[in-house]
Amino acid sequence: MALLMTVSFGPLQAAGAEKAPADAAHGNIAQIGTPSEGKVISTKDASIYTYMELEGANGKRFWIAGPTTKVKVGDKVRFAESMVMEKFTSKTLNRTFDRIVFVSSASVVK
């Protein structure tokens, strides 16, 4: 009797362009899983990712990164949170984020 195991990778794990999950060994990520929303304050496309600075309902600003998503300033975005990273450095953007949420999906809410 053979045991078959299926492993599913999200776009961040499969592509590995920014190597976000590799930092898990350093203890600087936390897993979260609640869907959230925010208003786009700024956005930057890099490689196969879109980085978005959002403003939440509480008025606080934060950054998310996920698969390339067509968004513009002022859009309301809903996203599925995957993990939070502290002091994440994006080599593509040549920038270190104090805190960023990596998401498995993001979409504009009409």
PAZAPA-4460 file (N, C-alpha, C; in steps of 0.05 Angstrom, whole numbers, plus 32768, in hexadecimal, padded with zeros to 4 digits):
% residues 110
    n_x    n_y    n_z   ca_x   ca_y   ca_z    c_x    c_y    c_z   seq   type   mol
   8011   7FE9   8000   8000   8000   8000   8012   8019   8000     1      M     A
   800E   802A   7FEC   801F   8042   7FEA   8010   805A   7FF5     2      A     A
   801E   806C   8001   8013   8084   800D   8019   809B   7FFA     3      L     A
   8005   80A9   7FF1   8008   80BF   7FDF   8004   80D9   7FEE     4      L     A
   8016   80EC   7FED   8013   8105   7FFA   8015   811B   7FE5     5      M     A
   8002   812E   7FE6   8001   8144   7FD4   8009   815D   7FE3     6      T     A
   801B   816C   7FD8   8024   8185   7FE4   801C   819C   7FD1     7      V     A
   8010   81B0   7FDB   8007   81C7   7FCB   8018   81DF   7FD3     8      S     A
   8024   81EC   7FC0   8034   8204   7FC4   8025   821C   7FBA     9      F     A
   8024   8231   7FC9   801A   824A   7FBF   802E   8257   7FAD    10      G     A
   8027   826E   7FA0   803A   827A   7F8E   8053   8284   7F9B    11      P     A
   8052   828C   7FB4   806A   8295   7FC2   807D   827E   7FC7    12      L     A
   8073   8267   7FCF   8085   8250   7FD4   8090   8245   7FBA    13      Q     A
   807F   8243   7FA6   8087   8236   7F8D   809C   8247   7F7E    14      A     A
   8097   8261   7F7D   80A9   8272   7F6D   80C3   8277   7F7C    15      A     A
   80C1   827E   7F96   80D8   8282   7FA6   80E9   829A   7F9E    16      G     A
   80DF   82AC   7F8D   80EE   82C2   7F83   80F8   82D4   7F9A    17      A     A
   80E8   82D9   7FAD   80F0   82EA   7FC4   80F9   82D8   7FDC    18      E     A
   80F5   82BE   7FDA   80FC   82AB   7FEE   80F0   82B1   8009    19      K     A
   80D7   82BA   800A   80CA   82C1   8023   80C9   82AA   8037    20      A     A
   80C0   8292   802F   80BD   827D   8043   80D8   8273   804E    21      P     A
   80EE   8278   8041   8108   826F   804B   810F   827C   8066    22      A     A
   8104   8293   806B   810A   82A1   8084   80FB   8295   809C    23      D     A
   80EA   8281   8097   80DB   8274   80AD   80EF   8268   80C0    24      A     A
   8105   825E   80B7   8119   8252   80C8   8125   8266   80DB    25      A     A
   8123   8280   80D5   812F   8294   80E5   811B   829E   80FA    26      H     A
   8103   8294   80FA   80EF   829B   810E   80E3   82B7   810B    27      G     A
   80E4   82C3   80F3   80D9   82DE   80F1   80BF   82DF   80E1    28      N     A
   80B0   82C8   80E1   8096   82C9   80D4   8081   82BE   80E8    29      I     A
   8068   82C6   80E4   8052   82BB   80F3   803C   82B4   80E0    30      A     A
   8030   829D   80E4   801A   8294   80D2   8000   82A1   80DB    31      Q     A
   7FF0   82AB   80C8   7FD6   82B6   80CE   7FC3   82AD   80B8    32      I     A
   7FA9   82AE   80BD   7F98   82A3   80A9   7F7D   82B1   80A5    33      G     A
   7F7A   82C9   80AE   7F60   82D7   80AA   7F60   82E7   8091    34      T     A
   7F49   82E6   8082   7F47   82F8   806B   7F44   8315   8074    35      P     A
   7F50   8326   8065   7F50   8343   806D   7F4D   8354   8055    36      S     A
   7F49   836E   805A   7F45   8382   8045   7F55   839B   804C    37      E     A
   7F59   83AB   8037   7F66   83C5   803B   7F64   83D6   8022    38      G     A
   7F69   83F0   8025   7F68   8402   800E   7F85   8406   8005    39      K     A
   7F8A   8404   7FEA   7FA4   8407   7FDF   7FAE   8424   7FE1    40      V     A
   7FC5   8427   7FEF   7FD2   8441   7FF2   7FE8   8444   7FDD    41      I     A
   7FF7   842E   7FD8   800C   842E   7FC4   8010   8411   7FBB    42      S     A
   801B   840D   7FA4   801F   83F2   7F99   8039   83F1   7F88    43      T     A
   8047   83DA   7F89   805F   83D6   7F79   805F   83BA   7F6F    44      K     A
   8063   83B7   7F55   8066   839C   7F49   8083   8395   7F48    45      D     A
   808A   837C   7F4F   80A5   8373   7F4E   80A4   8355   7F47    46      A     A
   80B1   834E   7F31   80B2   8333   7F28   8096   8328   7F26    47      S     A
   808F   8313   7F34   8074   8307   7F32   8063   830F   7F4A    48      I     A
   806B   8324   7F59   805D   832D   7F71   8053   8349   7F6E    49      Y     A
   803E   834F   7F7D   8035   836A   7F80   8036   8371   7F9E    50      T     A
   8044   8386   7FA4   8046   8390   7FBF   8032   83A7   7FC1    51      Y     A
   8022   83A6   7FD7   800E   83BB   7FDB   800F   83C6   7FF7    52      M     A
   8010   83E1   7FF9   800D   83EE   8013   7FEF   83F3   8016    53      E     A
   7FE3   83E8   802B   7FC7   83EB   8030   7FC1   83FA   8049    54      L     A
   7FA9   8405   804A   7F9F   8412   8062   7F87   8402   806B    55      E     A
   7F88   83F7   8084   7F72   83E7   808E   7F5B   83F8   8099    56      G     A
   7F46   83EB   80A1   7F2E   83F9   80AB   7F35   840A   80C4    57      A     A
   7F4A   8402   80D2   7F51   8410   80EA   7F64   8428   80E4    58      N     A
   7F6A   842C   80CA   7F7B   8443   80C2   7F98   843C   80C2    59      G     A
   7FA0   8425   80CB   7FBC   841E   80CB   7FC5   8414   80B0    60      K     A
   7FDE   841B   80A9   7FE9   8413   808F   7FFB   83FA   8093    61      R     A
   7FFB   83E9   807F   800B   83D1   807F   8011   83C8   8063    62      F     A
   8025   83B7   805F   802C   83AD   8044   8024   8390   8042    63      W     A
   801B   8389   8029   8016   836D   8022   8025   8367   8008    64      I     A
   802B   834E   8003   8037   8345   7FEA   802B   832B   7FE2    65      A     A
   8025   8329   7FC8   8019   8310   7FBE   801C   830E   7FA0    66      G     A
   800F   82FB   7F94   8011   82F7   7F77   8009   8311   7F69    67      P     A
   8015   8315   7F51   800F   832D   7F42   7FF1   8332   7F41    68      T     A
   7FE9   834A   7F48   7FCD   8352   7F4A   7FCB   836E   7F3E    69      T     A
   7FB7   8372   7F2C   7FB3   838C   7F20   7FA3   839D   7F33    70      K     A
   7FB0   83B0   7F40   7FA3   83C3   7F53   7FAD   83DF   7F4E    71      V     A
   7F9D   83F2   7F58   7FA5   840E   7F56   7F9F   841B   7F71    72      K     A
   7FAC   8432   7F76   7FA8   8441   7F8E   7F8B   8447   7F91    73      V     A
   7F80   8443   7FA9   7F64   8448   7FAF   7F52   842F   7FAE    74      G     A
   7F5C   8419   7FA0   7F4D   8400   7F9F   7F4A   83F4   7FBB    75      D     A
   7F34   83E6   7FC0   7F31   83D6   7FD9   7F39   83BA   7FD1    76      K     A
   7F4B   83AE   7FE1   7F55   8394   7FDB   7F4E   8380   7FF2    77      V     A
   7F45   8369   7FEB   7F41   8353   7FFE   7F56   833E   7FF9    78      R     A
   7F62   8334   800E   7F77   8321   800B   7F76   830B   8020    79      F     A
   7F82   82F4   8019   7F84   82DD   802C   7FA0   82DD   8037    80      A     A
   7FA2   82E2   8051   7FBD   82E4   805E   7FCA   82C9   805F    81      E     A
   7FE4   82C8   805B   7FF3   82AF   805D   8007   82B0   8074    82      S     A
   8018   82C4   8073   802C   82C7   8089   8035   82E4   808B    83      M     A
   803E   82EB   80A3   8049   8305   80A8   8067   8302   80AC    84      V     A
   8076   8314   80A0   8093   8314   80A4   809C   832F   80AE    85      M     A
   80AF   832E   80C1   80BB   8346   80CC   80D6   834A   80BF    86      E     A
   80DD   8363   80B9   80F7   8369   80AD   80FD   835A   8094    87      K     A
   80EA   8358   8082   80ED   834A   8069   80FA   835C   8054    88      F     A
   8110   8352   8048   811E   8361   8033   8117   8356   8018    89      T     A
   810C   8368   8007   8107   8361   7FEB   811F   836A   7FDB    90      S     A
   812E   8357   7FCF   8145   835D   7FBF   813C   836B   7FA5    91      K     A
   8124   8363   7F9B   811A   836F   7F82   8114   838C   7F85    92      T     A
   8107   8393   7F9C   8100   83B0   7FA1   8117   83BF   7FAF    93      L     A
   812C   83B0   7FB8   8141   83BC   7FC7   8136   83CB   7FDF    94      N     A
   8126   83BD   7FEF   8118   83C9   8006   8113   83B5   801B    95      R     A
   8115   83BE   8034   810F   83AD   804B   80F4   83B7   8057    96      T     A
   80E1   83A5   805A   80C8   83AC   8066   80C9   83A5   8084    97      F     A
   80C1   83B7   8095   80C0   83B1   80B2   80AE   8399   80B7    98      D     A
   8097   8399   80AA   8083   8383   80AD   8074   8381   8093    99      R     A
   8071   8369   8088   8062   8365   8070   8052   834B   8072   100      I     A
   803A   834C   8066   8029   8334   8066   802A   8328   804A   101      V     A
   8033   830F   8049   8033   8301   802F   8017   82F3   802D   102      F     A
   800B   82F7   8015   7FF0   82ED   8011   7FEF   82D9   7FFA   103      V     A
   7FDC   82C6   7FFC   7FDA   82B2   7FE7   7FC9   82BC   7FD0   104      S     A
   7FB8   82D0   7FD6   7FA7   82DC   7FC1   7F9E   82F8   7FC9   105      S     A
   7F99   8309   7FB6   7F8E   8324   7FBB   7F7D   832B   7FA3   106      A     A
   7F66   8338   7FA9   7F54   8341   7F94   7F47   835B   7F9B   107      S     A
   7F41   836A   7F86   7F34   8384   7F89   7F16   837F   7F90   108      V     A
   7F0D   838D   7FA4   7EF1   838B   7FAC   7EE2   83A2   7F9F   109      V     A
   7ECC   839C   7F91   7EBC   83B1   7F84   7EA9   83BD   7F97   110      K     A
***
